[in-house]
Amino acid sequence: MKRIRTILLALAAAAAAVGAYATQTTANLVLGQSVFTSNDSGTSIIAGASEILATSDRVYAVDFTKNRVLWWNNPASLANGASPDGVIGQTDFTTTTAGTTASTLHMPLGVFIDYAGNVWVADSGNNRVLRFARPTANGASANLVLGQATMTSNTAATTQTGM
């Protein structure tokens, strides 16, 4: 009974914490558009953000539609409409072509940063997860692939080694 009460208290505390973020807070920064009321299109604008991840020194945005992950350095000093500092999955900010190589993506869905600063990208169109050493330049190549035998294969699978 004591264990159940502890679990219930933990759940209540978690619910209260979630409630603290569920208020009508006004955003104070917009990235991927020039201003809050803009809905521009173009190759340098985010078209389909599927996930946003912020660390102490970078903000990452997965741009599903344009087959890329954008990053901005120094989140605390960003201003509205700031241009991204780099891109994973493309060689520049204007290219949006899907690909199946160590340096290209096809419909990325998620991003994760591990304790060593590696960037992991769920590349859904290629049925794989790629690991990139912390990128410092556009078009970086992944150094590990999960779910595929090679960086250039994209076969769907429901096996222990496939995705």
N, C-alpha and C positions, 0 to 999 in steps of 0.2 A: 504494500500500500504506500509506503514511504517513497519507493521508486516511482510509482505512478504519479504521486503528488509532485515529485521533483520534475518529471517530464512535463506535467501540465503547467507548472510554474515556468519552465523554460519556454514552452510554447506560448504562454501568455506574454512573456517578456519579448519574444520574437515578434509576436503580433503587434505589440505596442511599438516596437522599433520600426516595423514596416509602416504603421500608422503615422509615425513622425514624418515619413517621407511622402505620405499620400496627401499632403495638404496642397493647397492651390499656390504653390511656389512659382514665381515668375522666373523664367530663364534669364540669365545675364550674359550669355555668349551664344553666338550662332557661327557655325563652321559649315562650309560647303555652299553657302549662299552669302550674298553681300550684306543683307540686312534681314531682320526677322520676318518682314512681310514679303520677301522676294520668293519667287518660285521659278527662277531662271533655269534654262537648260543650256547645255554646251559641254564640251569634253572636259573642262576643268572643274565643273560643278558636280557634286555628289548626286547621283541619279537614284540609287536604291540602297540606302544604308541599311544593312541587315544587323550590324552590331557595332557598338562603340565601346572602347576600352580605354580607361585613363590610368596612367601610372604617375608616379611623382615627377617624371621628367618627359613624358610623351602622352599624346592622345592618338589612338588608332581608330580609324573608321573603315569598316568593311563596305566597299561599294560593289554590291552584288552585280548590278546591271552593267558596270563598266569593267568587270573582271580584275579588280584591284583592291589593295588595302592602302589607304593614305595615312601618313603620320605627320603630326605637328609636334615640334619640340617646345619645351618650357611652357606647359599649360597655364601656369599662373600669370604669364605675361601676354597671353593671346588676346587679340582684339577681334571684334566682329569682322567676319569675312576674311580672316587671315588666310593666306595661301598656305597649302601644305608644304612641309619641308622635304617630304620624300614619298615615294610610291613603291609598293611591292606588287609584282605581277605585270608590270608594264615598264618600258624603258623611259617613258616620259609621262607628263600629265595629260597629254592630248590623245595618246594612243589608247584604244579600248578593246583591242582584239583578244579573243579567247585563245588559249594555247595549252599545250600539254608538254611542257619542258620544265626544267629546274627553275626557270625564271619567269614562267607565265602561269596564269590562273584561268579557271573557267567556272564562273558562278561561285565565288567564295562565300561562305556563310558565317564563319566565326573566326575569332582571333583570341589567342591566349599568350601571355608572357610568362615564362618560367623563372625560377629563382636566379638563373644565370643570364637572363636578359634575352634568351632566344625567343623568337617570334614563331608561334605555331599557327598555321592557317588551315582551316577546314575548307578544302577545295572540292565542293560538292559535284560540280560538273565533270571532274576527273576522278571521282570516287577515291579520294586520297586525303591525307593530312601531310602538309609540308612543314619542315622546321628550317628556319632561317637564322643564322647568327645575327645578332642585333644589326639591322641594316644601317648603313651610313651613306649609301648612294642608291639612286633609282635603279631598278632592274636587277637587284641582288638575286643570286642563285641560291636555292635551297640546298642544304647539306645533308638532308635526310628525308626519305619518303616513307610513309606508312600506308598500307592498304594496296600497294602496287609493287610489282617486282622491280620496276625501273622508273626513272623520272619521266619517261616518255610513254608509259602505258596508262590506260584509263579504263580497263575492263571492270565492269561491275561484278561483284562476287559476294557470296554469303558464306565465306569460309573463314577459318582462323586467321589467314594471312591477307584476305581481301576485304573490300568494302563495297 
